[in-house]
């Protein structure tokens, strides 16, 4: 998307980084706005959860990095020093 590319380039930050210690690939999320939530009947015809409504605009004011892939528990443990356990 050309607009997304311009937004990423305007930050002056690399669009992708690799944590050399843990090998986790991170992608840049630039500042901007996006629509969150949905209508009672979602785009794919499924019912949208009550806590997903109403559709509203979200503003991201500062760029940040987010993992490109889900983490495995062993990766979380390595970075965070253990896995939080839910109380029984």
Secondary structure as UniProt FT lines:
FT   HELIX           2..11
FT   STRAND          16..18
FT   TURN            20..22
FT   STRAND          25..29
FT   STRAND          32..36
FT   TURN            43..44
FT   HELIX           50..52
FT   STRAND          56..60
FT   STRAND          64..67
FT   HELIX           73..80
//
